[in-house]
Amino acid sequence: MIIKYFGFLFTLLWSYTFIKTQSLFKKGSGLLIKLFVSNISWLTFIAACFYGFKNFEFYYVVIGIVFAIAIVQLSFGRLSLFINSKFENKQNLVRIKTAIEYLIIISITYFILN
């Protein structure tokens, strides 16, 4: 039963991480991420919640959901502070972010067309 619960927590963490990642991108690349990643992640998150309610007690499911959301929010906050401290020139950070966004758009388009 503990392995099932850890699988439930891992699924919540995994799907909510992709949901949270979608909010970091600009509108153009964010739209592609939302269409292909975020919607599936929301479905996975909701399915994991239903799985949890079906197999575990209500109390454990709520604790798992709160834990997953809190861990992802705290992780993204700490990561943001870390990245901002490493880049003194914010222009370089914006360039790197833009390059990553274009790389994601190109790879999604490539996989759709092939």
PELIN-V559316 format. One record per pair of residues at least 24 apart in sequence whose ideal C-beta (glycine too) atoms are under 7 Angstrom apart, sorted by the first residue. I is the first residue (numbers start at 1). J is the second residue. D is the distance in whole Angstrom. If there is no record, write none. Layout:
BEGIN
I:J:D, I:J:D
END
This chain:
BEGIN
4:55:6, 5:56:6, 5:60:7, 8:48:6, 8:51:6, 8:52:5, 8:64:6, 9:64:5, 9:67:7, 9:68:6, 11:44:7, 11:48:4, 12:45:7, 12:48:5, 12:64:6, 12:65:6, 12:68:4, 13:68:5, 13:71:6, 13:72:6, 15:41:4, 15:44:4, 15:45:4, 15:48:6, 16:45:6, 16:68:5, 16:69:6, 16:72:5, 17:72:5, 19:45:7, 20:72:5, 20:76:6, 25:101:6, 26:101:6, 29:101:4, 29:104:6, 29:105:5, 32:105:6, 32:108:5, 33:104:7, 36:108:6
END
